[in-house]
């Protein structure tokens, strides 16, 4: 019983390392995108080198994203071995893993379709009518986003319930706060989307001449919402990382009430 719980620590460690690799890819992209032009202007590297690096940069970013994503899925898979006696945590992680795998498969399918089908159509093997990836890419992206966010939510709920099961009440409460923050972030994103694509265009182009009177405050509110989303996103991400980092130590130190009475587990 105790060892089954302790082995779950590896799953959380893989999820954490996967996030680090993905963040590394983002950092490499940002630094490369901003630093390379300045390095060329300053004469630190020749233009030919920058051209080569620009060609390598997307490959490096994509590799980091893919490796990090796979590590995250592997970590969730290990966590699906949560014993039945852990209660609702077992159900939460299985749902999280299923959602994450679904998002991964959809991403792979759309990527293959994006690059492979147009090439096959150009060769005349398939009719051009099958090359409709552009029309469904946005829909697929929205579905993937929903799947990923839902997977993260269920993983946070899994962390909350598992922490409560092993007696780490403080970590369980922190996990619940992260879950609540994610839901608030989604509400902000929804409101911002409504303002951006519906309310603001309506005010600026339909309610003329009142458009400017109503539109300018809407633009200010929109700017505030964008800032709020950015700040809350950073806060949620770091709090999410903290609970994932804290779980392995909690799990490795876990002793069931029976083990506590009978001495440390082997």
C-alpha positions as MATLAB code, in Angstrom:
seq = 'XXXXXXXXXXXXXXXXXXXXXXXXXXXXXXXXXXXXXXXXXXXXXXXXXXXXXXXXXXXXXXXXXXXXXXXXXXXXXXXXXXXXXXXXXXXXXXXXXXXXXXXXXXXXXXXXXXXXXXXXXXXXXXXXXXXXXXXXXXXXXXXXXXXXXXXXXXXXXXXXXXXXXXXXXXXXXXXXXXXXXXXXXXXXXXXXXXXXXXXXXXXXXXXXXXXXXXXXXXXXXXXXXXXXXXXXXXXXXXXXXXXXXXXXXXXXXXXXXXXXXXXXXX';
ca = [
       0.000    0.000    0.000;
       2.681    2.492    1.019;
       5.031    1.604   -1.832;
       2.211    1.955   -4.356;
       1.710    5.545   -3.202;
       5.416    6.361   -3.028;
       6.011    5.193   -6.616;
       3.701    7.965   -7.824;
       6.432   10.489   -6.983;
       8.192    9.614  -10.246;
       5.086   10.637  -12.182;
       5.069   14.092  -10.619;
       8.805   14.442  -11.246;
       8.321   13.652  -14.945;
       5.455   16.155  -15.209;
       7.681   18.794  -13.608;
      10.661   18.016  -15.858;
       8.356   18.108  -18.876;
       7.234   21.614  -17.920;
      10.879   22.685  -17.550;
      11.719   21.402  -21.031;
       8.724   23.240  -22.528;
       9.723   26.446  -20.723;
      13.267   25.944  -22.055;
      11.855   25.825  -25.582;
       9.934   29.061  -25.009;
      13.000   30.791  -23.532;
      15.218   29.629  -26.409;
      12.651   30.983  -28.871;
      12.383   34.354  -27.127;
      16.122   34.806  -26.654;
      16.882   33.634  -30.182;
      14.216   35.815  -31.741;
      15.328   38.978  -29.933;
      19.063   38.408  -29.513;
      20.071   37.262  -32.999;
      19.222   40.535  -34.844;
      21.090   42.583  -32.210;
      24.051   40.186  -32.394;
      24.256   40.718  -36.153;
      23.932   44.497  -35.829;
      26.655   44.522  -33.197;
      28.960   42.489  -35.422;
      29.158   39.591  -32.982;
      28.029   37.020  -35.554;
      27.916   37.148  -39.367;
      24.639   37.218  -41.285;
      25.262   33.710  -42.644;
      25.482   32.313  -39.113;
      22.273   34.062  -38.114;
      20.524   32.570  -41.159;
      21.641   29.100  -40.113;
      20.578   29.647  -36.515;
      17.173   30.944  -37.601;
      16.732   27.716  -39.547;
      17.722   25.595  -36.529;
      15.732   27.604  -33.966;
      12.234   26.364  -34.905;
      13.495   22.759  -34.886;
      14.988   23.219  -31.408;
      11.789   24.814  -30.103;
       9.604   22.082  -31.622;
      11.898   19.389  -30.161;
      11.659   20.919  -26.673;
       7.882   21.168  -26.930;
       7.515   17.574  -28.136;
       9.914   16.112  -25.560;
       8.320   18.105  -22.739;
       4.833   17.080  -23.847;
       5.801   13.386  -23.995;
       7.426   13.595  -20.554;
       4.235   15.129  -19.176;
       2.142   12.332  -20.686;
       4.557    9.702  -19.323;
       4.298   11.269  -15.867;
       0.527   11.198  -15.990;
       0.596    7.588  -17.133;
       2.677    6.617  -14.096;
       0.204    8.479  -11.903;
      -2.651    6.423  -13.392;
      -1.237    3.554  -11.335;
      -2.756    5.262   -8.286;
      -4.348    2.479   -6.158;
      -8.124    2.263   -5.825;
      -7.957    2.938   -2.098;
      -6.803    6.497   -2.880;
     -10.422    7.261   -3.715;
     -11.419    9.962   -6.224;
      -7.777   10.750   -7.019;
      -7.605    7.620   -9.195;
     -10.566    8.759  -11.299;
      -9.189   12.307  -11.647;
      -5.799   11.199  -12.986;
      -7.323    8.753  -15.447;
      -9.528   11.495  -16.856;
      -6.537   13.858  -16.994;
      -4.423   11.279  -18.834;
      -7.205   10.514  -21.323;
      -7.730   14.213  -22.093;
      -3.980   14.827  -22.496;
      -3.580   11.838  -24.821;
      -6.569   12.988  -26.873;
      -5.014   16.443  -27.286;
      -1.673   14.877  -28.258;
      -3.266   12.611  -30.886;
      -5.251   15.514  -32.358;
      -2.079   17.612  -32.567;
      -0.240   14.802  -34.333;
      -3.095   14.235  -36.774;
      -3.397   17.905  -37.699;
       0.404   18.215  -38.039;
       0.596   15.220  -40.353;
      -2.379   16.491  -42.338;
      -0.870   19.961  -42.555;
       2.430   18.850  -44.091;
       1.745   15.455  -45.653;
      -1.623   15.871  -47.402;
      -0.686   19.021  -49.403;
       2.426   17.221  -50.653;
       0.384   14.184  -51.702;
      -2.163   16.441  -53.418;
       0.645   18.197  -55.328;
       1.851   14.814  -56.562;
      -1.644   14.108  -57.862;
      -2.129   11.031  -55.681;
      -5.139   12.513  -53.884;
      -7.742   14.998  -55.167;
      -7.394   18.625  -54.111;
     -10.743   18.414  -52.305;
      -9.038   16.483  -49.485;
      -6.704   19.395  -48.733;
      -9.105   21.177  -46.383;
      -6.780   21.405  -43.361;
      -6.964   25.197  -43.309;
     -10.709   25.189  -42.748;
     -10.570   22.836  -39.771;
      -7.286   23.941  -38.179;
      -8.948   26.629  -36.053;
     -11.633   24.236  -34.842;
      -9.034   21.583  -33.989;
      -6.906   24.182  -32.152;
      -9.881   25.210  -30.011;
     -10.651   21.573  -29.204;
      -7.004   20.910  -28.284;
      -6.954   23.995  -26.043;
     -10.091   22.822  -24.228;
      -8.658   19.308  -23.822;
      -5.325   20.571  -22.455;
      -6.919   22.999  -19.999;
      -9.339   20.314  -18.842;
      -6.447   17.887  -18.403;
      -4.565   20.406  -16.264;
      -7.678   21.044  -14.163;
      -8.178   17.337  -13.515;
      -4.475   16.922  -12.708;
      -4.738   19.724  -10.148;
      -7.833   18.026   -8.691;
      -5.880   14.769   -8.623;
      -3.071   16.496   -6.743;
      -5.574   18.003   -4.313;
      -7.299   14.689   -3.584;
      -4.078   12.686   -3.398;
      -2.514   15.243   -1.037;
      -5.609   15.058    1.161;
      -5.402   11.234    1.126;
      -1.777   11.189    2.330;
      -2.526   13.784    4.993;
      -0.854   16.798    3.355;
      -3.753   19.156    4.064;
      -1.750   22.325    3.361;
      -0.770   21.076   -0.090;
      -4.358   19.993   -0.732;
      -5.599   23.512    0.095;
      -2.949   25.074   -2.158;
      -4.023   22.774   -4.987;
      -7.624   23.860   -4.535;
      -6.509   27.493   -4.735;
      -4.712   26.736   -8.010;
      -7.849   25.068   -9.384;
      -9.944   28.082   -8.399;
      -7.412   30.457   -9.990;
      -7.467   28.514  -13.264;
     -11.261   28.796  -13.359;
     -11.052   32.546  -12.747;
      -8.463   32.817  -15.523;
     -10.787   31.013  -17.928;
     -13.611   33.383  -16.993;
     -11.369   36.367  -17.758;
     -10.373   34.872  -21.100;
     -14.033   34.296  -21.961;
     -15.031   37.874  -21.045;
     -12.057   39.292  -22.965;
     -12.973   37.249  -26.033;
     -16.575   38.505  -25.936;
     -15.417   42.124  -25.640;
     -12.784   41.767  -28.378;
     -14.874   40.072  -31.047;
     -18.416   41.199  -30.273;
     -18.863   44.202  -27.980;
     -15.966   46.350  -29.239;
     -16.709   45.962  -32.979;
     -20.401   46.611  -32.235;
     -19.543   49.825  -30.363;
     -17.052   51.132  -32.938;
     -18.852   50.349  -36.181;
     -22.580   50.021  -35.425;
     -23.301   52.534  -32.673;
     -21.852   55.445  -34.661;
     -21.748   58.317  -33.634;
     -21.866   56.868  -30.118;
     -19.199   54.320  -31.022;
     -16.245   56.403  -29.856;
     -17.996   57.361  -26.621;
     -18.628   53.712  -25.750;
     -15.680   52.229  -27.638;
     -12.861   54.126  -25.906;
     -13.836   52.905  -22.403;
     -14.209   49.417  -23.886;
     -10.667   49.574  -25.272;
      -9.356   50.694  -21.867;
     -11.246   47.865  -20.164;
      -9.882   45.449  -22.746;
      -6.317   46.575  -22.049;
      -6.877   46.090  -18.333;
      -8.236   42.587  -18.951;
      -5.224   41.647  -21.088;
      -2.873   42.776  -18.317;
      -4.944   40.909  -15.719;
      -4.851   37.727  -17.827;
      -1.081   37.965  -18.242;
      -0.422   38.562  -14.536;
      -2.848   35.858  -13.431;
      -1.412   33.393  -15.968;
       2.119   33.857  -14.612;
       0.870   33.552  -11.028;
      -1.153   30.410  -11.760;
       1.727   28.789  -13.624;
       4.218   29.271  -10.792;
       1.730   28.095   -8.160;
       0.955   25.063  -10.308;
       4.673   24.282  -10.588;
       5.081   24.618   -6.813;
       2.414   22.036   -5.999;
       3.825   19.623   -8.597;
       7.329   20.072   -7.156;
       6.092   19.584   -3.587;
       4.210   16.328   -4.215;
       7.175   13.900   -4.687;
       8.597   14.686   -1.238;
       5.156   14.294    0.336;
       4.585   10.950   -1.380;
       8.029    9.571   -0.552;
       7.524   10.438    3.106;
       4.062    8.871    3.221;
       3.270    6.317    5.918;
      -0.173    4.781    6.281;
      -1.680    4.704    9.780;
      -0.883    0.978    9.950;
       2.743    1.542    8.986;
       3.070    4.351   11.500;
       1.982    1.961   14.256;
       4.129   -0.929   13.077;
       7.229    1.036   12.280;
       8.724    2.391    9.066;
       7.965    0.568    5.834;
      10.729   -1.316    4.079;
];
